[in-house]
Amino acid sequence: MQPVELVDRALDLLVRQDMAGFADLWADDGVIEFPFAAPGYPERVVGREAVAEYMRGYPDLLRIEDFPHKVVHETVDPGVVIVEFEAAGTVVASGAPYRMRYIAVITVRDGRIQSYRDYWSPLAAAEAMGGTEQLESFGGVRR
């Protein structure tokens, strides 16, 4: 799969709440990185199995219904894209609307995600989810 196709597939799987399918897009040694991770939040998730574990509880916290805005920037490296997108959905615990903007730098090798660098705002996420406890419950944060 080409990078742009992989982005579309990944976003579709998030809407469908197919976390196993989402994790299957990763290379065996693929990585998710969070350069702006909140304290106590994972900065890196390494390997397809770890991605699957990390994403498993996502549908219990957020129900993503749409990505109303998405721009994919292709780069001089045909395996790298920069994606600006907005997720729209519902916070499961509260029923509150969820809208969040993201920028991701995605590297694809051999048709799979090798690296997904997610530049999200922990402050905006905490506000959207109703506080830091909700945010911390995602991604296996343990204190």
N, C-alpha and C positions, 0 to 999 in steps of 0.2 A: 504494500500500500504506500502511496506517495504521502508526504507530510500533510498536505491540505486535506486529502481524503481521510487520513488518520485523525486529524482534528475533528472533522465532521462526525466521524464514527464515534470518537470519544464523547463528544457532547451529546450525541443521540443516546448513547448507553447511559449517561448520567440522567437524562430525562426519563429513560425507561427503568431507572434504578437497578440496572444490571451491573452490579459492582464486580462480579466474577468476570463478565465480559470485558469490562473496563480494564481490569488488571491483566487480562490476557493480551492486551495491546502492548504490554511492556516486554522488552527484552529480558532474558533470564537475569541479567545483572543491571537492568535499568534502574534509574534513580529519580526520585522526586526530591527537589531541594526547595527550601523555604527561606530565602535570604532575610526576610523580615519577620521571622518566627517570633511569636510572643514568648516571654520567659516560661520555661517549663514545657514548651511545645516542641515537637521534634523539628530539627533543622534539616534532616536527611532521612529518607526512607530508601533502603537499598535492596533491590531484588524483586522480581515479580511476586514471589510469595509474600514478602513484606508489604508490597503495595496492596495485595489482596487483603491482607489482615488489616492494614491501615484503613482501607475503604469499606470494609465490611459493615460497620455501623453507620455509615453515611445516611442511608435512607431512614434511619431512626431519628436523625436530627434534622435533616433538611429534605424537603421534597422540591427538587428543581423541576419547574414546569416548562421553562422556555429559556432561550438565550436570545433576547430581542435585538441585541447589538453584537456584531462580531465582525472584526476586520483581521484578515490574515496578511501579514507582510512576509513575502518571500525574500530570502537573503541571497548573497552571492554564493553561499554554500547551499546546494539544492536539498540537502538533508536537514536544514535548519529553517524554522519559521518562527516569527514573533506574532503572537495572537493577542489582540485586545478584545475582551468580551465582557458582557454583563449577564449575570445569572439572575433569573426571576423565579421566585417560588414561595414556599411557605416554611416557616420554622415549625416543626412538628409539635414540639412541647407546648407552644403558646398559640399556634394558629396565626401568628403575626406574619405579615408579608416579609419576604426576604428579597432584597435587591443588593447585588454586590458586583463591583467592577474588578476585573482581573487583567493582568498582563502576564503572559507565559512565554518563555523561550523554550521551544521544543526541538530536540534533536532526534531524528529518525535514522536508524541504520537497519538495513535488511528488512524493511517493512514494519519495524517495531520501534516503540518509543525507547530510546536509549537514555535520554535525559529530559526531564520536565522541570524547569526552573520557574516556580510559581511566585510572582511578585504580588502578593495580596496584602491587604491592610488588616492586621489583627485588631486595631481599634475599631475600624468600620465593621468588621465581622462580629466583634463582641457587642457592639451597639445593635446590629441587625438581629443578633440571636438572643438579645435580652440580658446580656451580662457575661462576665468572664467565666462563670461556672459552666454555662452552656458551651462556650467556646472550648474550654478545657476538656469537656467530656468527649469532644471529637478528636480523633487521632491518637487515642491511647495515652493521653497526658496523665502521668501519675506523679503524685507528690509524696 
